[in-house]
Amino acid sequence: MNRLLAWYGDDFTGSTDVLEALSLQGIEAVLFLKQPATLTPFETYQAFGLAGCSRSQSPQWMDENLPAIFNWLASLNTPIAHYKVCSTFDSSPEIGNIGRALELGQKAFNAPWVPIVVGAPPLRRYTAFGHLFAGVGTEVYRIDRHPTMSRHPVTPMRESDLRIHLSHQTKTPISLINHLQLHNPPEPETPFTLIDILDDASLAPVGKILSEKARFVVGSSGVQYALAAHWNRQKPQQTPPPPTNQPLVLSGSCSPGTAQQILHAQANGFTTVPLLEPNAEATAQAALAEGRSVILYSALGPDTHRPDINRLTLANNSGQLLAKLLDANPQIRRVVVAGGDTSSAAGALLDIDALTFLHPVAPGAPLCRAWSQNPRRHNLEIIFKGGQCGAEMFFSQVKGNQ
């Protein structure tokens, strides 16, 4: 048995991001959508994940739920356990508190030192001297000036220095290993240490630090990319699955990037249906019956976000509608769910036990295979996509004909 890593994702999109990062390096990985009673048929796999929803939860929820989750991760007896957060690090003292997760994980794993790794160059996320930057189109923005994350409807990022950002979520001191120190890192000065990843050249030295010193780590999929660079594994060849004529998309994202993708798809033959219209279900069902590809969406960018509607209620209702449409249309075998809250809610409602990697579509948004006792869900192809992931033609790419 050669187990390498266990992880818990604080939302479903981030959880599949890790699954992709590992699988692209030839590491057999499985992502469970609920805590399994057994690892069958995955006992020989090298990495095990559990998709969660803590990104949208309170510190009290974390106190009540994360210790048991961390105990399950510890029971897998992997050298490193990872609490996966979004590479944009959006969080607050009240919602998705990463500081609280750091504290709970440190205690659960009896870890005297916990590194924090956020930069992920394959996703165009970079940390330099403790500040976070993220790419959009041809530009790279400091996260507190990012056109989407600085305006996030729930957890806007107003500070790019992640140590300052975290100081509002934990009282534990946080030191820094900056990118100039990676090849000769200082000994940790504090229980928590942020480690820069500025570029691809940063990955292997950060992976070495994690491999040699970390039992528990908090961060983005930069953790997996760093470890894989250090392990220097041979990458497997990727064979794309056959195209599909009729993908079904559910979007709860407020990202302008997803809005552009929806409009591009609409101009290229998709039927787009606003979720908040009274006849959304009937309109979607009629289009599916005609053999059309359908996108159900709740917003077209941040300016159309409806703050008067509870986001979690909308996510749950949307997930129930997606399950209903899949049951009524067994010909649909490829699905996309966009948006963190929506992905976590829909994923929990689709009667799927686990996911394995099928093929890359866009960095951080892989096509996955569903494992389920429900024959209508087993072998379903599904993508859980963060709002920032993918090019304008993403939904056309999902069809597999571009």
N, C-alpha and C positions, 0 to 999 in steps of 0.2 A: 504494500500500500504506500503510495507516494503522494499523500495529501499536501497541498501547498497553501491553501487560503480558504477562509470562510468570510462571508460578508453579509451585512444587513443594509439594504437600501432604504433611504428615508422617503423615497417615492418609487413608483414602478418604472418611470422613464429612466431614472438614474440607475436602477437595478439592472436593466437590460444594457445600459451603457457599460457596466462592468462585465456582464456576460460577453459582450462583443469584444472588449479589450483583451480578455483572457483567451477567447476562442480564436481570435486572429493570430495569436501566438502559439497555437497548437496545444493549448491547455484545455483538457476536457472539463467543462463546467456545466452546472445545472442551476437554474434559478427556481426556487419553490415560491409559489404564490400564497401558500399557507404552510405553517410548520408541519412537516411530514411525520407520520408515525414510524416510518421506515425509510431508508435510503434506496430501497429496491425501486427500479432496476439500475441505480446509479452508484452502487457501492465502490466501483473501480474508478470513479471520477476523481479529479484532482482538486476541484474547487466547488464550493457549495454556497449558494446565496439564498437569502430570504427577502422577498420584496415587501416593503412596508409603507407606512403613511405618516411617519413621525414628522415629516417636513411641514405638515399642516396641523400639527397637534400642539397642545400646551405642555409646559413643564410638568404639570400634575399628571397628564397622560403618560409622559415619559417615565416619571417616577413609578407609575403603576404597571407599566408594560415593558420597558426596556430591560430591566434586570433579568426577567425570564427569557427574553430573546437573547441576551448576551450569554446566559447560562447554556442555551441551546448551541450557540456558536462555539462556546468553549468545549462542549461535549463532542464536537467533531474532531478535536485533537489535531488542528492544523497549526503550523508554526506562527501564523499571523492571522488576526481577526481584524476586520475593517468595517467601520461605521461609515457608509457611503453617503456623502452629501453632494448637492449640486455644485458644479464647477463655478457657478456664479455666486455661491456662498450666501444667497439671500436667506435671511433669518432674522429673528428679533427676540427680545426677551420673552415675549408672550407667545409667539408662534414659531415652531421649528427651531427651538433654542439649541444651537450647536454646543454652546458652553455646558449646558446641562448634560447633553449626551457625552461630552468629554469626561465630566465628573463621574457619571454613572458607569461608563466603560472602564475608566481607570480603576474604580473600585471592584467591578465584577471580575476583571482580569488580573487584579493585584499587580498592576503595572506601575512601577515607580516613575516611568517616563512615557509620555504619549506624544508622538509626532503628529503634525497637521500638515497635510500635503494637498494643495488646491490646484496648482498649475497643471494643465493638461494640453500640451502643444497640439496633439492631433485634433482637439476640439477648439483650438485657437483661444486657449485660456492660459494666461501667463502671470507669474508672480515675480516681482523684482523689489528687493529691499522691503518685503512684507506687503507691498501694494498689489492689488489684483487688477488685471486688465483682460478685456474680452473683445474678440474680433466680431465685427458685423460687416458683411460685404467686403469692401476693400479697406475698411478702416479698423483701427484698434482703439478702443476707448478705455479710459480708466473706469472702473466699475461704477463709481458714483456719478459718472457723466454718460453712462451707457444709455442709449435711447429707450431701451425697454426696462432694464433692471433698476435704473434710477427712478422709474415710474411704476414699478410693480404694484399691482392693486392691493396686495396683502403685506409683502415684506420688501418695500423699496430699499435699495442699497444707497445709503447716504454717506458712506465712509469707505474709502478704498484701502486704508491701512487695516489689515485684517486683525492685527493685535488690538487696535482701538475698537474695532467693531465687536470683537469677542469680549472686550473688557466690560461691556454692558450685559453680558450673558453669563460670565463666571468671574469670581474674584480671584481665581488661581492665576498667578503670574504666568506670562507667556513670553518666551525668548524667541530669537530668530537665528536661523542659519541661513545667511544670504547666499546668493548664487556665486559670489566670489570665494566663499569658504567651503564649497561642496567637496573639493578634493582633499581638504585637510580640515574637516569639521571640528569645531570646538566641542568640548564635553558639555552636555546639557546643563544649563544653569538653573532651569526651572522645571517643574513637573510637565508642562506643556511647551512644545517648541514648534513654531511654524518654520517650514523648510521651503525655500524658493525653488520653483522650476520655471526658468526663463525661456528655455528652448530645448530642442531635442538632445543637445549635448548634456543638458542637466539631468536627463532621465537616469542613465546608468549609475552615476555617483549617488543619486538619491535612493535608487533601488538598493545599492550596497548598504547604505545607512539603515534602511528599513530592514533588510534581510539580516543584518548583524545585530541590531539593537532593539527592534520593535516587537512587542507582543500584541499590542493593540494600536491601531492607527485610525485617525479620523481624516477624511478627505475625499476628493473627487476620484474619477477613474484614472487620474494621474498616478495614483498609487499602483494600479495594475500596469500601466505603461512603464513606470519606473522599474518595478520589479522585473517585468519581462525584458527590459533592456539590460538589466543586470544579469538575469539568467541567460540571455543571449540564445534564445531558443530558435529553432528553424521554423519559419512560418509555413503553414500548409497552403496548398493551392485552393482557390475558392471556385466552386462550380455553381453558377446561378441557377435557381429553380426556374421552371417554365413560366412564361407570362400568364397573367390571369386577365380575363375580360371584364371582371366586375368586382373591383375592390369596394369595400364599404368603409367609410371614414367617419369617425366621431371626433370633433374638435371642441374642446373647452378652453383652448388657449386664447389669451389676449395679445399674443405677440404680433407685432407688425410683420415679422417674417412668415408666420403661419397665415396671416391675412393675405399676403402676396401669393402664397402657395394655393390658397383656396381660389383666389381670383384667376390665377393661371389655369387651374384645373377646370374652372367654370368655362373659361374660353376654349378649352380643349375637350369638351364633351361630357364633363361631369355635371350631374344635377346637384345643385347646392340648395340646402334646406335650412333656414334659420330655426334653431331649436325652440325659440320662444314664440314662434307662430302657433296659433291654436290648432292648426291642422297639420303640424309637422309630421306626425306619425303616418297619417294617411297619404300625404304627399310623397314621403320617402318610400312607403310600401308600393305605391303605384309606379314609381320610377324603377324600383327594383324588379317589379313584375314585368316591366318592359325590357329588362335586361340592361338597364343603365347603371353606371357607377354613381354612387351617391355620397355626398359629404353633408353631414349634419353638423352645424356649427352654432356656437353661442355668441361669438363676437368676431368682428373683423378689425382687430387692432385695439389698442388701449382706449381710444376715444369712444368706442362703442361698448365698452364694459358697462354692465349694469350693477352698480354698487348696492342697489336696493334689493337685489336677489341674493340670498344666501348661497355662497359658492359651493359649499359642501352638499346642500340640498339639490342644487342644480346638477352637480357631478353625479350624485346617486340616481337622480331621475334619468339623467342621460344614459348612465350605465344600464339601468333597467330597460330603457328603450332599445339600446343596442342588443341586449340579450334577446329581447322579444323579436326584433327584426331578424336576427340570426336564426332563431327557432322557426320563423315563418318562411325563411329563404335558405334552405339547406344547400343551394348552389353556391352561396357565398363562402369562399374558402380562404380569403385574404382580407385582413382587417387592419386599420390603423386607428389608434387612439392618441390624440394630441393633447398635451397639457398635463401638468403634474397631478393636480387634484382629480381631474377627470380620469386619468390613467389608473390611479390607485383605486378609485371607486369602481370603475368599470371592470378592472382586473379582478377585483374581489367578487364581482357579481356574475362572472362568465363561466363559473364551474370549471376552471382550469387549475390543475394541480401544480404543474411545473412547466418551465420553458427551457428549450435548448436552442443554440444558435444555428441559423440556417445560412444567412448571407448578409454581407454589408449592403446598405442602401445609401446612408449618409452617416458620417461619424457621430456616434452616440445614439443612433436610431436604427438598430439592426432588425432584419426580418428574422423572426423566431418561430420555432415549432412548438405547438401546444401539446402537452400531455394531459390526458383527462380520462376518467372512468366513463364520462359521458361521450358516446360515440359521435355526437354532433359537434363536439368540441375537440376531440382527439385529432391531432394532425392539422388543426386550424393553423394558418399562417398569420402571425400578428406582429405588429410594430407598436411599441409604446414610445411616443415621440415627444421630446421636450419642445417647447415653443420655438426655441432658437435654432433647432436642428434642421439641416437640409437646405438645398437650393430651391429656387423658385419653382422648378419643374418637379419637385419631390413627389407629388401624388401621381404624376404621369410615370415617374420612375418606378413607383410601387407596382404599377400595372405590369412592368417588366418589358415594355416595348420601346424604351428609350435608354 
